[in-house]
Amino acid sequence: MSNSGSGQAVNYFFVGLLSACAIYASVAGGWPERVGAASYAVSVAATHVLLVTHTGRWHSIELGVFTVDVLVFLAFIILALRADRYWPIWVSALLGLGLLGHLARWAGPEVIPWAYAVILTIWSYPILALIVIGTFNHRRRVARFGADRSWTNSSTPSDDKRGPGPNG
């Protein structure tokens, strides 16, 4: 961690991993991986901007961060419902746990500020891992079956070219 001029700590290791994940998903992923990686990257950037402009971090519920977290959670719920993938469901679950951190802070103002910060950020690395795993599995399915359907369309019969089994 290193401090920027505004006093906001920047985890350059995480930013590097996020960048690598987003590039990998945009180059090697299908549309769900691209949309998911871009949505998550935008949410991380928005959160950072909100925290740079706010000096009383973590001592009360962070309404700006909460708003960003709700929006990215809803984006991943929609992605999970529309994408023909399992990984967005897991990302949605992890983002939901982060939202519970906001709820805990609201319900229990005595929650230690660093614990609030940790519960909101601890899910970041597993989310990146899920996006990378989803992208890797997409590449594997394309190599194995020649195609990988990105979106679920419940109004038409399945034209699935994959065999049975999980589809990360």
Residue frames as qw, qx, qy, qz and C-alpha x, y, z in Angstrom:
[[0.000, 0.892, 0.453, 0.000, 0.00, 0.00, 0.00],
 [0.414, 0.029, 0.029, 0.909, 1.18, 3.44, -0.84],
 [0.056, 0.735, 0.436, -0.517, -0.33, 6.80, -0.12],
 [0.376, 0.608, 0.375, 0.590, -1.35, 9.12, -2.89],
 [0.174, 0.271, -0.132, 0.937, -1.16, 12.87, -2.49],
 [0.476, -0.482, -0.192, -0.710, -4.72, 13.03, -1.15],
 [0.350, -0.375, 0.685, -0.517, -4.01, 10.65, 1.69],
 [0.909, 0.085, 0.101, -0.396, -6.04, 7.79, 0.22],
 [0.459, -0.388, 0.781, 0.170, -4.13, 4.53, 0.27],
 [0.734, 0.456, -0.286, -0.413, -3.84, 2.78, -3.08],
 [0.758, -0.229, 0.608, 0.056, -3.19, -0.93, -3.21],
 [0.324, 0.634, -0.508, -0.484, -1.10, -1.06, -6.37],
 [0.153, -0.139, 0.975, 0.086, -0.91, -4.86, -6.20],
 [0.413, 0.472, 0.722, -0.293, -4.70, -5.08, -6.40],
 [0.388, 0.752, -0.046, -0.531, -4.87, -2.45, -9.14],
 [0.093, 0.492, -0.781, -0.372, -2.32, -4.49, -11.12],
 [0.233, 0.112, 0.965, -0.032, -4.33, -7.68, -10.66],
 [0.417, 0.635, 0.465, -0.456, -7.57, -5.90, -11.57],
 [0.308, 0.704, -0.351, -0.535, -5.96, -4.51, -14.72],
 [0.001, -0.292, 0.923, 0.250, -4.57, -7.92, -15.72],
 [0.324, 0.320, 0.860, -0.231, -7.95, -9.55, -15.04],
 [0.422, 0.705, 0.228, -0.522, -9.83, -6.95, -17.09],
 [0.241, 0.610, -0.586, -0.475, -7.38, -7.25, -19.99],
 [0.124, -0.102, 0.983, 0.088, -7.53, -11.06, -19.90],
 [0.380, 0.477, 0.721, -0.328, -11.34, -11.03, -19.82],
 [0.397, 0.739, 0.006, -0.544, -11.57, -8.49, -22.65],
 [0.213, 0.551, -0.707, -0.389, -9.13, -10.39, -24.86],
 [0.146, 0.125, -0.978, -0.081, -9.98, -14.02, -24.06],
 [0.259, 0.256, 0.776, -0.515, -13.46, -13.92, -22.54],
 [0.061, 0.540, 0.738, 0.401, -16.92, -14.05, -23.96],
 [0.128, -0.627, -0.168, -0.750, -19.38, -11.20, -23.52],
 [0.667, -0.686, -0.270, -0.109, -20.31, -12.19, -19.94],
 [0.747, -0.274, -0.123, 0.593, -16.65, -12.11, -18.89],
 [0.315, 0.337, 0.119, 0.879, -16.10, -8.78, -20.62],
 [0.339, -0.695, -0.257, -0.580, -19.21, -7.22, -19.10],
 [0.763, -0.582, -0.259, 0.104, -18.40, -8.60, -15.65],
 [0.673, -0.118, -0.078, 0.726, -14.78, -7.47, -15.66],
 [0.141, 0.447, 0.157, 0.869, -15.67, -4.01, -16.96],
 [0.488, -0.713, -0.305, -0.401, -18.50, -3.60, -14.44],
 [0.775, -0.508, -0.213, 0.310, -16.26, -4.60, -11.57],
 [0.553, 0.077, 0.005, 0.830, -13.40, -2.36, -12.73],
 [0.074, -0.596, -0.210, -0.771, -15.75, 0.62, -13.01],
 [0.633, -0.699, -0.283, -0.174, -17.12, -0.07, -9.51],
 [0.750, -0.309, -0.149, 0.566, -13.60, -0.21, -8.05],
 [0.335, 0.280, 0.098, 0.894, -12.68, 3.08, -9.75],
 [0.305, -0.678, -0.282, -0.606, -15.90, 4.75, -8.58],
 [0.738, -0.601, -0.280, 0.125, -15.31, 3.55, -5.02],
 [0.644, -0.101, -0.079, 0.754, -11.78, 4.92, -5.06],
 [0.092, 0.468, 0.177, 0.861, -12.97, 8.32, -6.34],
 [0.515, -0.706, -0.310, -0.374, -15.63, 8.45, -3.63],
 [0.777, -0.501, -0.211, 0.317, -13.15, 7.59, -0.90],
 [0.522, 0.159, -0.008, 0.838, -10.54, 10.09, -2.11],
 [0.088, -0.532, -0.155, -0.828, -13.08, 12.88, -1.73],
 [0.676, -0.626, -0.215, -0.322, -14.23, 11.75, 1.73],
 [0.201, 0.575, -0.625, 0.488, -12.07, 12.18, 4.82],
 [0.530, -0.348, 0.524, -0.568, -14.16, 10.51, 7.54],
 [0.633, 0.184, -0.688, -0.306, -13.86, 7.02, 6.09],
 [0.568, -0.062, -0.819, 0.057, -15.33, 4.00, 7.82],
 [0.001, 0.014, -0.629, 0.777, -16.58, 5.79, 10.97],
 [0.566, 0.326, 0.422, -0.629, -20.16, 5.64, 9.72],
 [0.706, 0.375, 0.591, 0.106, -21.90, 3.96, 6.81],
 [0.171, -0.334, 0.451, 0.810, -20.30, 5.03, 3.54],
 [0.567, 0.557, 0.414, -0.443, -23.36, 6.04, 1.51],
 [0.419, 0.696, -0.405, -0.420, -21.46, 6.62, -1.74],
 [0.034, 0.342, -0.936, -0.081, -19.67, 3.28, -1.48],
 [0.444, 0.225, 0.791, -0.355, -22.94, 1.62, -0.50],
 [0.583, 0.630, 0.089, -0.506, -24.60, 3.05, -3.63],
 [0.339, 0.583, -0.680, -0.287, -21.79, 1.78, -5.87],
 [0.153, -0.166, 0.966, -0.128, -21.93, -1.62, -4.16],
 [0.565, 0.389, 0.574, -0.447, -25.70, -1.87, -4.67],
 [0.556, 0.669, -0.182, -0.458, -25.34, -0.94, -8.36],
 [0.248, 0.485, -0.822, -0.165, -22.57, -3.46, -9.06],
 [0.343, 0.018, 0.891, -0.297, -24.49, -6.11, -7.09],
 [0.625, 0.519, 0.346, -0.469, -27.57, -5.48, -9.26],
 [0.441, 0.656, -0.490, -0.368, -25.42, -5.55, -12.41],
 [0.057, 0.324, -0.944, -0.008, -24.04, -8.96, -11.44],
 [0.505, 0.231, 0.720, -0.416, -27.50, -10.27, -10.52],
 [0.639, 0.621, 0.009, -0.453, -28.68, -9.32, -14.01],
 [0.302, 0.586, -0.727, -0.192, -25.52, -10.85, -15.50],
 [0.237, -0.150, 0.939, -0.201, -26.11, -14.04, -13.50],
 [0.601, 0.394, 0.535, -0.444, -29.70, -14.25, -14.74],
 [0.612, 0.705, -0.085, -0.348, -28.82, -13.62, -18.40],
 [0.194, 0.644, -0.729, -0.131, -25.40, -15.23, -18.85],
 [0.960, 0.019, -0.241, -0.144, -24.98, -18.90, -19.56],
 [0.429, 0.428, -0.621, 0.497, -22.35, -19.12, -16.82],
 [0.672, -0.549, -0.482, 0.120, -22.08, -20.05, -13.15],
 [0.525, -0.021, -0.283, 0.802, -19.32, -17.66, -12.06],
 [0.102, -0.446, -0.049, -0.888, -21.54, -14.51, -12.00],
 [0.691, -0.559, -0.378, -0.259, -23.73, -16.24, -9.40],
 [0.752, -0.294, -0.314, 0.499, -20.71, -16.66, -7.12],
 [0.279, 0.218, -0.058, 0.933, -19.60, -13.06, -7.71],
 [0.387, -0.571, -0.269, -0.672, -23.13, -11.89, -6.86],
 [0.769, -0.505, -0.386, 0.064, -22.98, -13.86, -3.62],
 [0.614, -0.128, -0.224, 0.746, -19.65, -12.28, -2.63],
 [0.025, 0.363, 0.097, 0.927, -20.94, -8.81, -3.49],
 [0.578, -0.591, -0.384, -0.411, -24.01, -9.57, -1.37],
 [0.732, -0.385, -0.373, 0.420, -21.75, -10.37, 1.57],
 [0.334, 0.112, -0.074, 0.933, -20.18, -6.95, 1.12],
 [0.308, -0.514, -0.275, -0.752, -23.65, -5.40, 1.24],
 [0.717, -0.541, -0.439, 0.004, -24.24, -7.22, 4.50],
 [0.560, -0.099, -0.271, 0.777, -21.17, -5.40, 5.81],
 [0.062, -0.343, -0.088, -0.933, -22.91, -2.10, 5.14],
 [0.618, -0.521, -0.408, -0.424, -26.00, -3.43, 6.91],
 [0.733, -0.335, -0.439, 0.396, -23.89, -4.50, 9.90],
 [0.325, 0.076, -0.158, 0.929, -22.35, -1.04, 10.11],
 [0.310, -0.424, -0.231, -0.819, -25.79, 0.58, 9.94],
 [0.738, -0.476, -0.421, -0.227, -27.28, -1.79, 12.54],
 [0.770, -0.512, -0.163, 0.345, -24.26, -1.69, 14.85],
 [0.232, 0.931, -0.133, 0.247, -22.54, 1.70, 14.81],
 [0.542, -0.730, 0.416, 0.012, -20.08, 0.34, 17.38],
 [0.929, 0.243, 0.141, 0.242, -18.51, -1.86, 14.67],
 [0.490, -0.570, 0.274, 0.600, -14.80, -1.08, 14.55],
 [0.406, 0.781, -0.141, -0.452, -14.03, 1.06, 11.47],
 [0.059, 0.511, -0.802, -0.304, -11.25, -1.23, 10.20],
 [0.387, 0.133, 0.908, -0.088, -13.57, -4.25, 10.49],
 [0.508, 0.694, 0.321, -0.397, -16.13, -2.41, 8.34],
 [0.272, 0.744, -0.466, -0.394, -13.43, -1.64, 5.77],
 [0.165, -0.301, 0.930, 0.132, -12.23, -5.25, 5.74],
 [0.495, 0.334, 0.775, -0.207, -15.71, -6.77, 5.29],
 [0.504, 0.766, 0.097, -0.387, -16.24, -4.52, 2.27],
 [0.298, 0.766, -0.515, -0.244, -12.89, -5.25, 0.63],
 [0.484, -0.348, 0.803, -0.001, -11.99, -8.83, 1.53],
 [0.748, 0.375, 0.536, -0.111, -14.12, -10.18, -1.33],
 [0.336, 0.823, -0.247, -0.385, -12.19, -8.28, -3.99],
 [0.055, -0.502, 0.831, 0.233, -9.51, -10.91, -4.61],
 [0.443, 0.164, 0.880, -0.050, -11.92, -13.86, -4.85],
 [0.522, 0.720, 0.271, -0.369, -14.04, -11.84, -7.29],
 [0.236, 0.734, -0.528, -0.355, -11.01, -11.33, -9.53],
 [0.242, -0.242, 0.936, 0.082, -10.23, -15.04, -9.28],
 [0.541, 0.416, 0.691, -0.238, -13.80, -15.94, -10.31],
 [0.475, 0.790, -0.052, -0.384, -13.63, -13.67, -13.36],
 [0.087, 0.610, -0.749, -0.245, -10.30, -15.22, -14.39],
 [0.372, -0.009, 0.926, -0.065, -11.62, -18.75, -13.84],
 [0.568, 0.598, 0.445, -0.348, -14.75, -17.92, -15.83],
 [0.375, 0.782, -0.342, -0.362, -12.61, -16.56, -18.67],
 [0.105, -0.422, 0.891, 0.127, -10.34, -19.62, -18.58],
 [0.482, 0.220, 0.830, -0.176, -13.35, -21.96, -18.68],
 [0.545, 0.721, 0.122, -0.410, -14.81, -20.01, -21.59],
 [0.233, 0.680, -0.629, -0.298, -11.55, -20.47, -23.55],
 [0.266, -0.187, 0.945, -0.029, -11.54, -24.17, -22.67],
 [0.573, 0.444, 0.621, -0.298, -15.12, -24.64, -23.90],
 [0.480, 0.766, -0.172, -0.391, -14.38, -22.80, -27.15],
 [0.069, 0.546, -0.814, -0.186, -11.34, -25.03, -27.70],
 [0.335, -0.004, 0.932, -0.136, -13.31, -28.18, -26.90],
 [0.434, 0.535, 0.702, -0.179, -16.63, -27.46, -28.63],
 [0.349, 0.302, 0.461, 0.758, -15.75, -24.74, -31.13],
 [0.193, -0.587, -0.225, -0.753, -18.29, -22.37, -29.56],
 [0.258, -0.277, -0.718, 0.584, -19.55, -21.20, -26.21],
 [0.147, -0.732, -0.502, -0.436, -23.00, -19.67, -25.91],
 [0.193, 0.221, -0.370, 0.881, -22.80, -16.47, -23.85],
 [0.372, -0.095, 0.233, -0.893, -26.41, -15.70, -23.05],
 [0.183, 0.272, 0.929, -0.173, -29.35, -17.75, -21.87],
 [0.368, 0.023, -0.277, -0.887, -32.44, -17.31, -24.01],
 [0.336, 0.112, 0.855, -0.378, -35.41, -18.98, -22.40],
 [0.596, 0.479, 0.166, -0.623, -37.70, -18.21, -25.34],
 [0.671, 0.498, -0.468, -0.288, -35.90, -20.48, -27.81],
 [0.987, -0.149, -0.036, 0.038, -34.84, -24.11, -27.63],
 [0.494, -0.707, 0.419, 0.282, -31.29, -24.75, -26.48],
 [0.765, 0.608, -0.205, 0.053, -28.63, -24.90, -29.16],
 [0.482, -0.745, 0.461, 0.003, -26.01, -25.82, -26.62],
 [0.752, 0.490, -0.440, 0.019, -22.94, -27.42, -28.17],
 [0.058, -0.556, 0.731, -0.391, -21.36, -28.22, -24.84],
 [0.567, -0.129, -0.813, 0.011, -21.49, -31.48, -23.02],
 [0.599, -0.721, -0.315, -0.150, -22.86, -31.90, -19.51],
 [0.674, -0.193, -0.312, 0.641, -21.06, -30.48, -16.53],
 [0.205, -0.812, -0.223, 0.498, -20.33, -27.16, -14.87],
 [0.509, 0.609, 0.228, 0.564, -19.65, -24.15, -17.04],
 [0.435, -0.519, -0.228, 0.699, -17.60, -21.63, -15.04]]
